[in-house]
Amino acid sequence: MSTENQKAKLLGAFLKSRREKLSPPEAGLPAGYGKRRTPGLRREEVAQLAHVSTTWYTWLEQGRAAAPSRQVMDSVARALQLDDHEHQHLLHLASLDLPAGDRAEEAEAVSPDLARLVAQLPGPAFVATDSTEVLCWNEQARRVICDFPSFAREDRYMAWLTFMDGRLRRSIVNWDAYAGYTVAVLRGRYDRNLRDAGFQRLIERLLAASPDFKALWDTHDVAEKSGRSFGLRHPERGELSFAVNTFSQINGNANIHCCIFVPAEGTGTEERLRDL
């Protein structure tokens, strides 16, 4: 299947998932308008709200519509009440974002200078790709988050470890919320990297291995990296609390980012990490 056909199929699935999440009252429509066999809005209701024909919108969900204009897709986004991240994701799937060059399957090797910088950071830190492959880490990250060197490269992805490494899964405070965020970010990055065969293999492996991942993946939720609180239960230091900050576009490489875990103030985390 060509990349454009893949994007058309993903666009349809994304629109359907957003339509089913929006109730008639939320969209300003009468709740009792006819008997409903499926959740959310009907296609004709979205078409009405977006000021397009029902036939065209149906073709759009089916991946058969001709190339839509930015104005029309903005109208569909408003009709479905998409947030900024979802709106941008919609535009990408409709090939209306700025063109980007093909991403190489293998990430560039981390430079020695970047690896030294990460090693010198006082708190846990690691560098990863869009597909969450962990490329380098410091000793604090190895001791606090995950023993990255003990995993084969094909498993050294934060997404894989979050769902498939029992020790890490049990240690994450509020795992359900973290897993949902992880998949939403991954979904957005995956749909922008459809030519990356390694990324595709990761998703296929996770879909086959984890029902929890599949359930979240099928929601088509998307998100961007953001500053977040993160809690871990450490076997020796107890519960640790961090503010996680992510830095992207490192040395001009848009495919890698650095996650830095800063001990949260007033939680005793910084003191408990000393001499670990």
Steps between C-alpha positions, in 0.01 A plus 500: 500500500638843406564762766219718366254210514613425856442862597153500341409187696636648825316827430170314470559301818598815689190691386276208594655478847449875562144489364407215734633692801285809441141485622218697331451734800873576505475589130192717555259249345180355647575187702180324396534537125418147381606163633878459526666167435855627556654742752568861418398694194377365169697576186222722367509702822873564468447595135227743602718661767798522262289634211597221261295233327428174680628308198835682501545458875417129470763465229747683725449245779527220246826634357344572160466879499705716266769715657318730746580867541639649819184709542275193484716299741504791744120498483492124571737555793267765645198275451671219693630746762859382460764644730818653358695172498214309338450777242868491403486121480196523270681742270801268483288200407334712230850595369436864580791557739843620399689234302768310689778291360493125533621378836773241496407166655801505728551799724830682478750392759514726804810714491762448773446860616125444544560171682744676738248779561228249592742312725580818695138593576424460872159336455385209285517583128501322166488575127239324287357505148145572383435124526626518864818299430736592785836593347697604809438552871680600816571288806213655697254397228638147502465471876170681544293443184619190320814291456519585131824307423336174607253513210565407139488797264170387347339524846673820613203723423320686776166410343589129499639509853199691634265221391720190497752538784313392813746663739473842336124470465455423868730784604320778310257689720168552319605268217165530320535876445866468399423218256222702337729799458779280362275346235346834402846650441612186318191506276573855390866426430421172319256663259778746407756222444316255276816427298690390811496120484651469848221711648244286320655179638480640853129578465428158349684329787315699763161440338570127496646481852292740711117521512537812715707669231256396226201639691674838539635500143153443359370820663711707253570754776798723423717725715830684489781476750447733794632563847347245734512365852633147528507270801700182554509243779867414553583176685764673715394866515121472507274727301682759289338801334635684196415782264587368153616751239558408137735682262465435126682598181836411653788631287260536208372141518120510515479125560656492847416656834644503850288425808629645826349395834525781756423404864176667603544758775363421841475124440835389645591341168826689460615390847402136439696495174826596663757223509273271300 
